[in-house]
Amino acid sequence: DCIKVARRLEKYNIAWLEDVAPWQNTQHYVNISHATTIPIATGERKFTTFEYREVLEKQAATVLQPDVCHAGGISQVMKIAAMGENYYCSLAPHNPLGPLALAACLQIDTVIPNFTAQEHPTMEEGWDLGAVYLKKPFEIVDGYIEIPQGPGLGVEVDEDGIKENS
């Protein structure tokens, strides 16, 4: 059914299809990827470079979605990005875990040549871009978030705000 749906969606020129099958079944991703012109995305539940290596070698996806908090941090996601670049894959890092994870992702997004988009929860999902947690919360302007320029991850934690809202 995934292949049938993908073929019907091709005319809409969508950016990608994400996690169209159980993530553990790489061969199913291969079959889908090779049967459609729509890019296939996966990876938010893959935690090691070895898991990504299988996806890349089998050409099972063209958009990789590592989660910086689960895939080993900034250095490991940088390795995944470099591996993906060798296979002409882009990165759309996964981030459901809040503003500090977003800060880490933004640092990666800024320096990798195969960055395509940054995933993060929306305001409708109750996520506030760090208003409670950061002294200077993130802002989305015209669909973009400015890269924080401070030391470390570029953000400063608002400890008083956290205490007040705990």
N, C-alpha and C positions, 0 to 999 in steps of 0.2 A: 504493500500500500504506500510506503514511503516514496517509492519510485514513481508510482502513478500520480501522487500528489505533487511531487517535485516537477514532473513534466508539465502538469497543468498550470503550475505557478511560474514557469519559465517566462511566459509572455509579459509578466509584470516587472521583470528586471529587478528583483529584490536583491538586497545586499548579500544575504546568506540564509541558509536554513540551519538552525542550531539544535544540536542534540536530538536528531530525528529518530534515534534508536537507542536502546540501552548502551551506555557508554563503554561497557566492557567488551562488546562485540565489534571489534575492529573490522573484521571481514565484512560485516553488514554495512559498515560505513564505506568500505571500498566499493562494494556493489552499488550503493546509492550514488557515491561521488562520481563514479565512472558512467552512470546512466543519466546524468543531468548536467546542464550548463550552469546551474546555480551553485555557488560556492557552498561547501559544507563546513560547519563550525562545530568544534567539540573541544573538550579539555578541562572544563571547570571542575571535574571530578577526577582528573588525573594528577598525580602528585609527584611523579619523578620524571627525570629526563628519559629514563628507560621506557616509560609508558608513551612518551611523546615520540621517541625514536621509532617505535612500531607504527604509529599513525603516519609519520613522515615517510618511512621507507616503503610502506604499502600505499602511499598516496591516498589515504582515507579521508583527508580533510585539507582545506586550504586556508582556513581561519582557525588559529589556535587561541584558546581561552584559558590560560593558566590563572589560577587564583594565588596571588602573592602570599597570602596567609597559609595556604595549604601546600603549595608546591615548593616550599623550601626558602622562601624569602626572595629578596631582590636579586641576589647573585644567581640563584637557580633559575628564576624567570628570565634573567639575562641570557643564561645558557640556552634555555628553551627558545628564546627569540633568535639567537644566533643559529641554532639548528634549523629553525623554521625558515630563516632567510635563505639558507642553502637549498631549500626545496620550494622557494618562491611562495612561501606562506606568509600571511599577515598575522598580526596579533591584535586581539581585542580582549585585553585582560578582564577577568571576571572579578567583581567586587561587591559582595552583599554585606560586608562586615564593617562599614562605617568610615568616618573621615580619616582616621589614621591609616587604614588600609588604602584609602583613596590617595592619600599623600604619597605613600610608597609606590603605588601604581603610576602616579603622575611623574615621579622621578624616572621610572623605567620608560614610560611613554615618550619622554622628552629625548631620550638618547638612542632609541632603537630605530633603525631605518624602515622596519616593516610594521610599524604601528599603524593601525587603521581606526580604532575607536576604543573608548574607555567605557566599559559597562559599570553602572552603579544604580542603586535604587532611586526611584523618583520621589518627588514630594508627595505624590498621591499615595505612595506606599508608606508614608509617615517618616521619611528620612529627611533630616534637616540640613545636610551639608556641613554639620559640625557646629551649629549655633550653640549647643549646650557644652560641647567638648573643646572647642578651639577659641582662642582669643580673637582670631580673625577667621571666621567661617569662610568656606569656599562660596563662590558665586558663579552661577552659570550666566554668561552673557553671549547672546547670539549662538547658543549651542556649545560654547567653549568655556573651559575653566582655566583661569590663568595659573601658570606653574608657580608654586610658592618659592620664594627666593631666600628664605632664612636658612640657618644652619641645619644640618641633619636632613630630616624629611621636609624642612621648609615651613613647618607649622609649629605653633606654640600651644600646648595643652592649657586649657582654662580649668585649673584645679578647683577653684571656688565654684565655678559653674557645675562641675561634676558633683561636688559635695552637696550643693543645693538641690540637685535633681536626682540624687541617688535614692 
